[in-house]
Amino acid sequence: MTTPQDAPLLAALEIQYSALGPILARVTALRSQLASATPVEWQGQARRAFEAADHAVGLATDTAEEATRRAYVLTGSALRTVVARG
């Protein structure tokens, strides 16, 4: 059982943890839906621009997924720590 002083912190962590789960699932799903190949008919500057933009979106999505996963894991850890100290 947690202490009364920990109740607001515990509530906030539970809300955050519950919210991060679906966000992580959504970011992961979006990452898997990104285009994986340049349209064959695109050549020259259009092809290079598409590939650069595709790469940038992939990196940004990877970064978002990793940050969300880390927040989810760390929030879960903090939640368990608060519960354990009570």
C-alpha positions in Angstrom: 0.0 0.0 0.0 1.3 3.4 -0.8 1.5 6.3 1.6 -1.1 9.1 1.5 1.6 11.5 0.3 2.2 9.3 -2.7 -1.4 9.1 -3.8 -1.3 12.1 -6.2 2.0 10.9 -7.7 0.6 7.4 -8.1 -2.6 8.7 -9.7 -0.6 10.8 -12.2 1.7 7.9 -13.1 -1.3 5.6 -13.6 -2.9 8.1 -15.9 0.3 8.6 -17.9 1.0 4.9 -18.1 -2.6 4.2 -19.3 -2.3 7.0 -21.9 1.1 5.9 -23.2 0.1 2.3 -24.1 -2.3 3.2 -26.9 0.0 6.0 -28.2 2.9 3.5 -28.4 0.7 1.0 -30.2 -0.4 3.7 -32.7 3.1 5.0 -33.4 4.3 1.4 -33.9 1.4 0.7 -36.3 2.1 3.9 -38.2 5.8 3.1 -38.6 4.9 -0.2 -40.2 2.6 1.5 -42.7 5.2 3.9 -44.1 6.1 3.6 -47.8 9.0 1.2 -48.3 9.8 1.8 -51.9 10.2 4.7 -54.3 7.6 4.6 -57.1 9.5 3.0 -60.1 8.4 5.6 -62.6 10.0 8.5 -60.6 13.4 9.5 -61.9 16.0 12.3 -61.3 15.2 15.1 -58.9 11.7 13.8 -58.0 13.1 10.4 -57.1 15.8 11.9 -54.9 13.4 14.3 -53.2 11.0 11.4 -52.5 13.8 9.3 -51.1 15.1 12.1 -48.9 11.7 12.9 -47.6 10.9 9.2 -47.0 14.2 8.8 -45.1 13.4 11.9 -43.0 9.9 10.7 -42.1 11.3 7.2 -41.3 13.9 8.7 -38.9 11.3 11.0 -37.3 8.9 8.1 -36.8 11.7 5.9 -35.4 12.6 8.7 -32.9 9.0 9.1 -31.9 8.5 5.4 -31.4 11.7 5.1 -29.3 10.8 8.1 -27.2 7.3 6.9 -26.6 8.5 3.4 -25.8 11.1 4.8 -23.3 8.5 7.0 -21.6 6.2 4.0 -21.3 8.9 1.8 -19.8 10.1 4.5 -17.4 6.6 5.4 -16.3 5.9 1.7 -15.6 9.2 1.5 -13.6 8.3 4.7 -11.6 4.8 3.3 -11.0 6.3 0.0 -9.6 8.8 2.0 -7.5 6.1 4.1 -5.9 4.0 1.1 -5.2 6.9 -0.8 -3.7 7.9 1.9 -1.3 4.5 2.0 0.4 
